[in-house]
Amino acid sequence: MSTQQRSALFIDGANLYATTKALGFDIDYKRLLKEFQGRDNLIRAFYYTAMIEDQEYSSIRPLIDWLDYNGYRVVTKPVKEFTDSAGRRKIKGNMDIELAIDALELAAYIDHMVLFSGDGDFRSLVEAMQRRGVRVTVISTIQTQPAMIADDLRRQADEFLDLVHLLPKIGRDPGERNARPAGENGRPSRDFAERSPPRSNPGLESRYGIRQGPAPDEFGGD
């Protein structure tokens, strides 16, 4: 019988993107998943992001497709567009409620919640998970000025991990990126191509640490 804790990842996509951008590195999402599969009995890995659905092509869509095909449970919703009092077009997209609901519904089935976010709005969620007996690790950074994590969220967490310290394990290798420049004819290795989405975007390899994969007929049906 396994003694590993049951865990789940909850990734606030917009917040994590802002954090890695501030730190100056890219995340390799395949390495990230492997890292946490090796730490616990990982039963779910959620990724949350809002999207502009009326655009003909969204720059984040290839990433979302890749995550969907490669072990992540992706949760999206359309962003809301509005005009502020100065007449400027604004975009609003907040996934806090969706993330909180999923976490609370899963609380009875996990021992450990790993939250990739520095958003202070999640402090109450962390407290609620702890009341249900779930240990909570929050991953963000204090290496920027100002820190990307809210102080009250950091204090509430059972454990805080600085994203900088995870860089060697989940960061995109700059050397590999330079060795494999984006091109039209390069085909990825078979192990990384497995279960990749049909949409092709060579720029993904350098931006997100993911490689484009096989033709649609290689996926198989559900």
N, C-alpha and C positions, 0 to 999 in steps of 0.2 A: 504494500500500500504506500502511495506516494506521500511524503511529508511536505512537499512543496506547497507554498501558499498559492491560492487562486487569486489572480490579479487581472486588472483591466486597465488599459491605457485610454485616456481621454485627452485628445489633442485639440486645443483651441487654435485652429489653423491660422487665423489672422494674427493672433497674438504671437504665436511661434514664429511666423514669418517676420514680423517686426523685430523680434528679439534676435533672430539669426542675422538679419540685415544690419542691425546695430552692432553686432559682434563681428561682422564681416566674413561669415562662412555659410556654406550651404549644408543642408541635412541630406544624408543618404537614407531614404526611408526604408530601403531593404535592410541595411545594417541596423537601423533603429529597431525594427521589428525583431531581428535576430537577437539583438542585445537583450531585450526584455523577455523574449521567449527563453533565454538561457538563465534568467534570474529567478523566474517564478513559473508556475503553471498558468501561462497567459491564456485566458479564455476569450477575450475580446480586445480589439484595438479600434477605437473610434476616432474619426477625424471629422471635425466640424468646420464648415465654411459657408458663407453666403455668396451668391453668384448673381451676376447680371444676366438673366435668361434671355432678354430680347436682343442681345447682340448676336450677329451672325457667327462669330467665333470668339470664345472667351479664352484668354491666355492661360487660365488656370484649369480649363477643361481637360487637357491631356494628363495633368497631374492627378486630377480626380479620377479619371478613367483608370490610370495605372494603379492607384491605391485600391480602387474597387476590385480589380482583378488579382490583387496580390496580398490578400490577407487582412485588409482594413475594412471596417464598416464605415462607409462615408455617409454623412448626414449633411444635406444642403437645404437651403431655402433661398428664394429670390430676394435680392436686396430691394429696399424701398427708396425711390427717388423723390426728392422734394426740393422746393425752392425756399431759401431762408429769407429773413426780413430784408436783406440787402439785395435780393434778387439773384443770389448765386445758387447754382444747381448743386445739391448735396446728395450724397448716397449714404444710406444707413442700413447696416446689416448686422444684427446681433444674434449669436447662437447660444447665449447663456442659458436660456430656458430649456432648450432642447438638450443641452449637455447635462443640466441638472436633473431633468426628468429621467434620462437614461441611467444616470449614476444611481439615483435613488431606487429605481426599479431593479437594478442589478445588485444592490447592496446586500441582499440576503444570500447571494451566490458567490461573493468574493470576500477575500480577507484583506486585500491590498488594492488601493486605488492610486494610480499614477496620473497626475494631472500636469499636462504641459501648458501652463499659462501663468501669467503674473497678474492677472486681473483681480483686483481686490473685491469685485462683486462675488467672487467664488468663496469668500471666507465663510459665509453662512452655510454653503453647501458642504464645505469641508467639515464644519462643526456637526452638521446633520449626519454625515457619513460616519464620523467618529462616534456619535451617540449610538449608531447601529453596529458598533464593534469593528468598523473597517479602519485599518491604518492607512493614512494618506501621505503620499510623497508628492511634493510640488516641485516642478522643474522649471526654472527660469534663470535669471542672472542678476547679480548685484555688481557686475563688472563694468556696467555702463554708468554714465552720469546724465540724468538720474538713473537709479536702478530700475530695471524693467519689471520687477516684482513689487507689488504693494506690501508695505511693512506688515499690515494686519494679516494678510494672507500668509506671509512667511512665518509669522508668530503662531498662527493657528495650526499649520501643518505639523504632522508628526516628524517629518523629515523634509529638509530642503536640499535639493541638489542643484548646484550651479551648472548651467548648460555648458559652460567653458570646460568643465572637468570631464564632460562626456564627449567632447569633440574628437578625441582619438578613437572613440568607439563608434560614433554615429555620424561623424562629419564626412563630407565629401572630400575625397583625396584630390588636392589641386594637381598633383603630379599625374594622376591617372586622367584627369580632365584634359590636361595639356597633351598627354600621350594619345588620347582618342578624341580628336577634334570632331565637331559636328560635321557630318557630310551626308551626301545623298545616297551613297552606295555602300557605306559601311554597315555591316550586319552584326548585331550583338552576339555574344557567346550564348550557347544554348541554355545554360543554367539560368542566366538572368532573363533571357527572352521568355521563359516559360510563363504562360498565363498573362502575357502582356496584352494591352488593348489594341484593337485594330487601327486606331487613329495614329498617324505618323507625325512626329514633330522632333526633328533632330536636335533642336535646342534644349530639349528636356535633359539630355545627359549632362550638360554643363550647368544647368540651372537647379536641378532638383536631385541629382544623383540617381537618375533612373534611365534606363535604356529602352528604346522602342523594340517591339518584338514581332511575333509571327503574324502571318496572314490569319484572317478570321476563322478559316476552316481548321486551324490547329487548336482552337479552344475547346470544342466539344460542347454539348448541351448540358443543361441542368436537369 
